[in-house]
Amino acid sequence: MKVKFWGTGAAEGIPCGFCGCPVCQEARRMGGRYQRTRAQVMIDDQLLVDMGPDTYTNANRAGYDLSQLENVLITHSHCDHFYPNELHNRQIEFSYDMKYPTLKLYGSQDVYDQYFNFMGADNVSNIGNISKSRGKYLIDQKRVALNVLEEYKTYDIGEFKVTPLPATHGGQPFVYIIEKDGKGIFYLNDCGTLKEEVFEWLAKSNFKLDLVIYDCTHAMRNTLTDQEGKYWSHMGQPNNIVTRQRLTEMGLCSDKTISVETHFSHNGISVGYGDFAPLAEKAGFICAYDGMELDI
């Protein structure tokens, strides 16, 4: 599988738009790998994971034609990972000649509900007699399809097998195991340390992971111990090391498994690219950056 990291930042990106902290100023000055849009990945040019507010910019920057996209996997309903307003532009008489006229979105019930919260109808043109109630007009037009997934159940999505697992984060979040052609990816993005029930379930599974993508919102901070668990819904490298060790002890990971850290916040410790990349390498991780590609 080919994995391209379109964005590698947390909700505010790096630099944060209104922030003058040293990390953000360095990112403005250095550009390149120091700057991060909101996190999302594209797999084999077929499966987009998350659709945040930078999707339009990220697709153009990656040279990707969104009219060729059929399937989008959503981790959770927070707007940096699910910002569906752009979908208004898929309506009839706005977009033409799409390879897949229906864009299929997959996520939790929370994602389904949030779609209708976002897609208010007040500024949407009335097209014929098609219902435009709270974004339903796109579903009526078959330009968008919403699919609710159940945790611990494996689904066929395009050429992939996808298994959602409950995550530690706000709302009803998922992390995903994504499989294709005998390869496996564990996408642990924008979440805290896995719940014990998930570890127990994984221990009984037969997954073999070639790539694990870890949340590293707070870089070198241990989010389970610092400031009395204030950052429980995210991870830092100390938490990733422990998680990787547990996955290895279960037999899901091996010394050939690639470990990547992403979803960085400017609030992290030693989070600037120049500071963190060597720390990640020393610990056996790859520090992701916008535009990075991996083949597994």
LINVENFEN-V778131 format. One line per field, one symbol per residue. ss: DSSP state (h for helix, s for strand, l for the rest). phi: phi as a letter, one per 40 degrees, with the letter a starting at -180 (. if undefined). burial: + if it has 24 or more other ideal C-beta (glycine too) atoms within 12 Angstrom, else -. A space follows every 10 residues. Layout:
BEGIN
ss=???
phi=???
burial=???
END
This chain:
BEGIN
ss=lsssssslsl lllsllllll lhhhhhhhhh lhhhlslsls ssslllsssl slllhhhhhh hhlllhhhll ssslllllll lslhhhhhhh llllllllll llssssslhh hhhhhhhhll llllllllll llhhhhhhhh lllsssssll lllsssslls ssssssllll lllsssssss llssssssll lllllhhhhh hhhlllllll ssssslllsl lllllhhhhl llllllhhhh hhhhhhhhhl lllllllsss sslsllllsl llhhhhhhhh hhlllsslll llsssl
phi=.bbbccabbc dcgbccdbbb cdcccccccc gfccbbccca bbbffbbcbg acccddcccc ccgbcccccb bbbbcacccc babcdccdcc cdgbbbfccb dbccbbacdc cdccdccccd bdbbccbfbc cbcfgccccd cgcbbbbcbb cgbcbcbfcb bbbcbcbcac gbcbbbbbba fgbbbbbbbf acddccccdc cccccbcbbc abbccadbfc ccccbcffgd bdcbbbddcc cccccccccc gcbbccccbb bagcbccccf cddcccdccc cdcgbbccad gcbbbb
burial=+-++++++++ ++++++---- --++-++--- --++++++++ ++++++++++ +++++--++- -+-+-+--++ ++++++++++ ++++++++-+ ++--+----- -+++++++++ ++-+++-++- ---+------ -+--+-+++- +-+++++++- +---+-++-+ +++++++++- ++++++++++ --++++++++ ++++---+-- ++----++++ ++++++++++ ++++------ ++++++++++ +-++-++--+ -++---++++ ++++++++++ +++-+++-++ --++++++++ ++-+-+
END
